[in-house]
Amino acid sequence: MRRLNVASKKQAIKVVTELDAFPKVLDDCQEKTASGGGISIAVFLCISILIVSEIIYYSTTELKFEYKVDTGIDGKLKLNIDMTVAMKCHAIGADVLDVTGQDTHGFGELKYEETHFELSPNQRHYHETVQEISEFLRSEYHALQDVMWMSRGLIATYKSGMPKREIPAEGEPDACRVYGSLEVNKVAGNFHITAGKSVPVFPRGHAHISMMVHEKEYNFSHRIDHFSFGETVKGIINPLDGEEQVSSDNFHVFNYFIKIVPTEVRTYAAGNIDTYQFSVTQRNRTINHSKGSHGVPGIFVKYDLNALKIRVVEKHRPFSQFLIRLCGIVGGIFAVSGMLHNWTEFFMEVVCCKFKLGKYETKDIITNNSGGSAPASLTENTSSNLPNVNLYSSPNS
């Protein structure tokens, strides 16, 4: 019984051995060459570099985008403002009016601060830095995830905000800083700054009393340090940040048309953020009634919301994908390098055979002659030294 078990095991091992797809070659039958060694070194180097790059690639994350309808129509929208207008604070009024007719008195209150429109050297440097980044973001397409993780230097510079004036300004303040946040309805609206303080108008809306403002006081040159929607996210530069418009005309109107896209960001670095992206179109013109250019001088920001919401989620790549790519790299390089080595050897064999190089080189056999005569070659005719023997006998002999 034991012999039968041993025989069956041997038969099973024999069957498995016949199915071996990786036959072994004896060491005596293997030939190692310098070219093969050089290619092997290059192959191992290439594999090491690609494996390291693959590990770095796997350690990074990728972003998934989801688009869905924004169903939060009953919510509020936070409007964050920080801008400076080249007029005295008593001469201007900032308000919001949406399609419901509700004005700024129901949304909150903005703060007014007397300041100087001209910036100090440090402030101008900061403002130009923000302008350059904002211009780059406008000229190239960069979604929110690309500006969420700027370089540390830029983040440190931008998060610190506008630096304080290192040199006291000369003269009295000639501008007004308007800043703060308003909780507006999540509908289309119009934020504006124009001459005169606003007063409520029955049944809804408001009016600006500008009769007390002299024409020479009109100057709607302005600088926008920050303008955003939703919760403030440090490190993000919005399209209007760093905007500066200077007009030499007293009666000038600046229009900004904004399209807002609600965005949810779920990333490891930023955490859970509900913010808003927006695009801007800017138009401005001089008010001249005698030339047919009518309107109200001031700064008008008209905004509207998109019906779609974008959800940005950061995810790691699956480990199975990493293993498959790793096996593909190692196996592919070995296969390609083997083919290249075979082709190289074949080409060298053809060249050496044609030009009689290497092992194909013809060598003459030289013999030593003690008599001092010239060496004889195998190619010489030596039949004269042999005895004259007739190997074929005649039939009569």
C-alpha positions, 0 to 999 in steps of 0.5 A: 500500500505504501509503495502505491502511495509513493508511486502515485506521488512520483507520477503526480510530480512527473505530471507537474514537471511536464507542465513546467513553463520555465525550463532551466538551462544548465550552467555549462550551457550558458555563455556570459558576455561583457555586452550582456553584463553592460546591458544588465547593469543598464536594465537594473538601473532603469528598473530601480529608477522607474520603481522609485518614480512609481512609488512616488506616483503612488504616494501622491493622490488624485482628485475626483470631480462630481457634478450635481444640481445645487439643491440648497436654494434656501440657504444664505450666501456670505459675501466678503469684501475688502476694497478701497475707494479714492473718496472720503467715507462720508461721500460714498455708500455701499449696498447690496440689492438682490432680485427680492428687493431686500437691501443691505440693511437686512444682510448685515453692516459693512465698516468704513475706515478713512485711509490713504489710497497711495500704498507704502513700498511694502504694501505696494510690493504685496499688492503687486505680488497678488496682482501677478498671481491673479493675472497668471490664474486668469491667463491660464486655466487653473481650477480650484484644486490647483490654487489650494496648494500654492508654494509655501512662500506664496501662502506665507505672503498671502496669508499674512494679508496687507502689511501695515504701513511702515512709513506714516503717510503725509497729509489727511486721508483721501480714501475710504476702506470698505470691508466686512461680510454680508449674509445675502440671499442665494439669488442674483444680486448687485453689490455697488458703491456709489456717491451718497449714503443710502436711505430705504425707499418704500415699499422696497429698495433704497436710494443714494442721496448724492446732492451733498457730494460735490462733482469734484469729489467724485473719484471711483478709482478703487483697489480690491484687496479681497472679494469672495463668496462663502467662508474665507479660505486662507491661501486662495487668491480669488479672481478679483483680488489685487484688482486696481482701477484708476480713472482720471474722470470724475464720472466713471462707472465700473461694472463687474459681472460675476458667475458663481459656481458652488464648490465642495472641497474634500481634501486631506490638506484643506479638510472639508470646505464649502466655498465658491468659484467664480468668473468675472467679466469687467467693463468700464466707461466714462459718464458723459451725458452730452455725448450720449453716455448715460448712467450712474457713476460708481462701482457695480458688482452684479453676481448670479449663481450657477445651478450646478455644484462641483464636488472635489474629492481627494483619493489615493490610488488603489494598491492593486493598480500599483502592483500591476504597474510595478509588474508591468515595468519589471517584466516589460523592461526585461523582455525589451532588454532581452530582445535588444540584446539578441538583436545587438548580438545578431548585428555584431555577428553579421558585421564580424562575419562580413569583415572577418573580425573577432572569431571570424578572423583568418589566421595563417599557421606558421611552422619553424624551419631549422634550416633557416628557410622561409616558413611554409604555409599550408596553402603552398603546393607541396606535391613536388616533395611527395614520391611519384606513386601511381595509385591506379594499376593498369589491367596488364600489370 
